[in-house]
């Protein structure tokens, strides 16, 4: 997939590469729905996003020796019921867990980022359908346990918060997470991890990196990869194309562990909030060395 994204910037190969990226997205949807086009339309009209290991798999699909176990779906509160009804209409759909029907605190994910979690199995796979606590469906992603899975698939765009790390099969572990993390599962899939921060070095100066605990980030900033998935073959101006509802975004500061130098050795709090991006998100390949 990385190769295809690169080819989209070559005028000679752009149409072929964009068509292949779109075909890859259809193939991904076909893994868990009998009607990929209808599922994609539902995502577009409800601003539903796919995140977690499924979005990561899309980026690393070829070559990829593993497949995601379930599909993480995130929806803003206004559209949650619509998305839930659509998925429940899939063949063989059965609810195996609903956080609304269990005592508070039984499932640790219900807290700062989610108002509801519904687990569904169908004849073709399994879904975790999550209602964001904020109007932005990207908000829960800012609390994921590692930068490796801070990615999202919309109906028309792929978003990667830490592209350089993700392309190199590396992830920073967010030290604020109190939940058990599936670390070994991802190590077995060929990924490596590190934790931001460490003991302060009295002789070093601050050299801010993309994964710095103090850095302010948001989905759609210049450090993200925001790439269009074109449905069909219309002309594409990659410098000016904007996705639906991308003026609503989520910002974060990783917080937690301090940096490893004297200027930044005091721990800072975790911050995540919904924001309006003036002018919307710009589509295109933007890679910043981290």
N, C-alpha and C positions, 0 to 999 in steps of 0.2 A: 504493500500500500504506500509506503514512503516513496518508492520509486515512481509510482503513478502520480503522486502529488507533485513530485519534481518535474515530471514530463509535462504537466499542465502549464508550466511556464515556458515551454518551448512551443512556439506557434505551429511548428510542423506537426507536433504530436498532440496538441491540446485537445482537439475534438475526440480523438481515439481514447486518450487517457481519461477525460471526463466521463465518457460513455462507460469505460471499464469501472471507474469508481462508482458510478450509479448502479451498474450491474452487480457489483460486489455488495452494495447496500441491499438491493433486492434479494440477493442470495442469503444475506444475513437474516433478513426478515422472514424469509421462507423457511428458516430453521424452526420457527416457533409459531407461525401463522399460515393457514392455507391460502389467505388472500393478502399478499404483501402490499398491493396497491391500496386496498381499503384500510389496512393498518397504518400505512403512511399518511393517508388522508386524515385519519383520526388524529394522528400525532400533530399534523399541521394545524387543524382546526382547534385543538385543545392546548396547543403549546406543550405537549407531552414530550419528555426527553428520555432517552435510554442512557444509562450510566453504568458505572462499575466495570466488572470484568468483560461484559459484552461489548462495551465501547472500546475497551483495551484490545479485545480480540479483533475487532474491525480494523484497528490500526496495524496489528501484527499478524493479520490473517494468513498471509503467505510470505515466508514459510511459517507455520505455526503448528506445534505438536500437541496442543491442548485445545479444549473447547470449554466455553463457560457452562457452569452447572445450571444457572437460572438467569433470568433477565430482570434487571433492576429498572423499574419504571418510576419516574418522578413527575408529579403533576401539581400545579398550583391549586389551592382550595376551590376556586371557582369552577374548575373543570374536572375535579376528581371523580364525581359521580358519573359523568359522561364516559370517561376513560374506563372506569371500573365496569360499567354496564357493557361496554364494547368487549372487554376481555372476557367477561363472564359469558358472552355469547359465542365464544370460541368452542369448538367441539370438545366435549368431555370436561369442561371447566368446573372445578370444585374448589371452594374456599377451604383451606386447611388451617388458616390462622387469621384472626381479625383482632387487632389491638383494642378495638372498641368494646369487645366482648370479654376482656380479661382484666384482672385487677391492675391498677396503675403500678408501674414499676416492674411488671413481670418481664417485659421485653425492654432491654436497656436502650434500644435505638429510639424509643419514643421519649422525647425530651426536648433538647434545645432546637432541633431542626425539623422534627416531624410531628404532625398532629394525628396521623393514622397510618398504619401499615397493614396491608392485606396480602397474605400469601395465597397464591392460586396455582393449582396444577391443571394442565389440560392434556389432551391426547398427544400433543406435540412438545410439551415442555412445561416449565414452571416460571412463575412471575412473582416478584416482590413489587407490589404497587404501593407507592409511598406518596402521602399528601404532605407537601412542603408546609411548614409553619408560616412561611413568608409568601408574598405574591410572586416571588421569583422561584421557579422550579430548580434553579441552580444552587439555592441556599444550602440544602443538605450536603451537596458535594464538597463545600468548603470545610466540612467537618469529617471528611473521610480520613481513614487512618494513615494513608500514604498518598503522596503526590502521584504515584503510579496510576491510580484509578480516578484521578481528578480530571475526567474526560466526559464528554457528552455527545450524543447523537441526537440531533433534531430531525425533523422531516426533510430538511434541506441543507443542513450544515453539520460538519464535524468540528468539535471544539476540544482542544488539548491545552491544559493550563501550563504544563511543564514539558514542552516538546523535546528539548534536547536531552533531558534526563530520561524521558519515556522512550525515545528512539534508541537510547543506549541500554535499554532494559534495566534501568536503575530507578529507585524510588527513595525519597526521603520519608522517614517515618515521623508522623506528627506526634510529638511527645505528650500532647494533651489528652490523647485517647485513653479512656479508662476501660474500654471494652476489650475482650479477647480478640486478637487480630489473626487472620489466616496467613500468617507469615510463611509457614513451611509450605503451604500450598503454592504460593507464588515462587518460592525458592525452587521448588520441584519443577516449575514451569520455565526456569531459566533466568529469573529476575534476581537482582541483588539489591540490598538496602543499606541505608546509613541513617543515622540520627543527626539532625542539625544541632550544632552546639557542642560544648565540651568544657574542659578546664580553660580559664582565661590565660592568655599568653601576654605577660606584661610588656613584652618587647615588640608586639605586632600591632599594626594599625588596622583599622576596619576596612575590609575589602568585601563590600556587599555583593552577595550572589542572589540569583533568582529565588533560591530556596531559603534565603535568610529569614530567621524568625521575626525580624523587625520590618521586613519589606511589605509595603502595601500593594496588594494585587487586586484585580477584578477580572471576571470573565469578559474577554473582548479587548483587554489591554494589549500593548505592543509586544508583550512577552508570550502571548498566547498564539497557538496555531488555530486560525479560524478559516475553515476551508469549505467551499460549497459542494454539495452533492446535487448535481443538476438532474432533474426529472425530465428527460427528453433531451433535445439538442438545440436549445435556443442560443443565440449569440450571447457571449458572456464578457462583460467588462469587469475583470477581477478586481479592479481598483475601486469600483463604486457599487458593487452588488452588496445589498444589505439583507439579512435574514428577517423573517417575520418576528416581531416582538423582541428583537434583540436590544431595544433601547432599555429594557429592564434587565438588570444584571445583578450579580452578587459579588461583593468585595470581601476580602479577608486579609488578616495578618496572622501568620501561623502561631506566633507567640510561644510560650512555654520555655524551652531550654534557651540559655543565652548563647550568643556567638562566642567564638574561641579567641577573643582578644580583649584587651583592657577597656576599650571604648564601649563595649556592648555586653559586659558580663552580667548585668543585672537582668533577671528574668522579667519578661513583659507578659501582659495578659493576652489571651486569645480574643480576637475580634472578628466578627462576621456580620455583615449587614446587607440589606437590599439597597440598590442604588439605580438611578436613572442615568444612562450614558448619553450625553449630549450629542446628537447627530447619529446615534445608532452605532452598530459594530461594522467595521470594515472587513470584507472578506479578502482572503489572500494568504499566501504562505509567508509567515514572519517567524523566523527562528533567531533567538538571541542566545548566544553562548552563555552558559550558566557557570 
